């Protein structure tokens, strides 16, 4: 896949691709979890869509800051953070749906969870 660039700033890179795939997986597993456990709530869905749009805006915002200040780290850091956030959510959704992942995956992902200490 050819990478689009603007003054050496990658527009479509692996972190964005991983984020978008994880975003779709989180959305799908979230819908399944809602169907299985909670039932569909339009308010939760609306809030989720707003969150996704805002996250995409954050990626663009950090990319503009990178461009303006001649950096090449803010957008990568933002996308990386969002990838790990989606991974945590997917693992949680899998657990509710009854999918048992290998302990090493669950442990490593849960180590990244900022709410982990609240649950202990």
C-alpha positions in Angstrom: 0.0 0.0 0.0 1.4 3.4 -1.0 1.7 5.9 1.9 0.4 9.4 1.3 2.8 12.0 2.5 2.6 15.7 3.1 6.0 17.2 3.8 7.3 13.9 5.3 4.2 13.5 7.5 2.6 10.1 6.9 -1.2 10.4 6.5 -2.1 6.7 6.4 0.4 4.7 8.4 0.3 1.4 10.3 -0.9 3.0 13.6 -3.9 4.6 11.9 -4.7 1.4 10.1 -4.5 -0.6 13.3 -6.6 2.1 15.1 -9.3 1.9 12.4 -9.4 -1.9 12.5 -9.6 -1.9 16.3 -12.3 0.8 16.2 -14.5 -1.4 14.0 -13.8 -4.4 16.2 -14.7 -2.4 19.3 -17.9 -1.2 17.7 -18.9 -4.7 16.6 -18.1 -6.3 20.0 -19.8 -3.4 21.8 -23.0 -4.0 19.8 -22.8 -7.7 20.5 -22.3 -7.0 24.2 -25.3 -4.6 24.2 -27.4 -7.2 22.6 -26.3 -9.9 25.0 -26.3 -8.0 28.3 -27.7 -4.5 28.3 -29.9 -4.0 25.4 -29.4 -1.3 22.8 -29.5 2.3 24.1 -29.4 5.0 21.5 -27.8 7.4 24.0 -24.8 5.1 24.4 -24.5 4.6 20.7 -24.7 8.4 20.1 -22.1 9.0 22.7 -19.8 6.4 21.2 -20.1 8.0 17.7 -19.3 11.4 19.2 -16.3 9.9 20.9 -15.0 8.3 17.7 -15.4 11.6 15.7 -13.6 13.4 18.5 -10.8 10.9 18.5 -10.3 11.3 14.8 -10.3 15.1 15.3 -7.6 14.6 18.0 -5.5 12.7 15.5 -5.8 15.5 12.9 -5.1 18.1 15.6 -1.9 16.4 16.8 -0.8 16.0 13.1 -1.3 19.7 12.5 0.7 20.5 15.7 3.4 18.1 14.4 3.5 19.9 11.1 3.4 23.4 12.7 6.2 22.7 15.1 8.3 20.5 12.8 7.8 17.5 15.1 7.0 13.9 14.2 5.9 12.5 17.5 2.5 13.9 18.6 0.4 12.2 16.0 2.1 8.9 16.5 1.7 9.2 20.2 -2.0 10.0 19.9 -2.7 7.1 17.6 -0.7 4.7 19.8 -2.6 5.8 22.9 -5.9 5.3 21.0 -4.9 1.9 19.7 -4.2 0.7 23.3 -7.5 2.2 24.5 -9.4 0.3 21.9 -7.5 -2.9 22.7 -8.5 -2.6 26.3 -12.1 -2.1 25.4 -12.1 -5.1 23.0 -10.6 -7.4 25.6 -13.2 -6.2 28.1 -16.0 -6.9 25.5 -14.6 -10.3 24.7 -14.7 -11.2 28.4 -18.3 -10.2 28.7 -19.1 -12.2 25.5 -17.5 -15.3 27.0 -14.4 -15.4 24.8 -11.4 -16.6 26.7 -8.1 -15.1 25.4 -4.7 -16.4 26.4 -3.7 -15.1 29.8 -0.6 -13.4 28.5 -2.8 -11.2 26.2 -5.3 -10.4 28.8 -2.7 -9.6 31.4 -0.6 -7.3 29.1 -3.7 -5.4 27.9 -5.1 -5.1 31.5 -1.7 -3.7 32.6 -2.4 -0.8 30.3 -5.8 -0.2 31.7 -5.9 3.0 33.8 -9.1 1.8 35.5 -7.5 -1.5 36.6 -6.7 -0.2 40.1 -10.3 1.0 40.6 -11.5 -2.6 40.0 -9.1 -4.2 42.5 
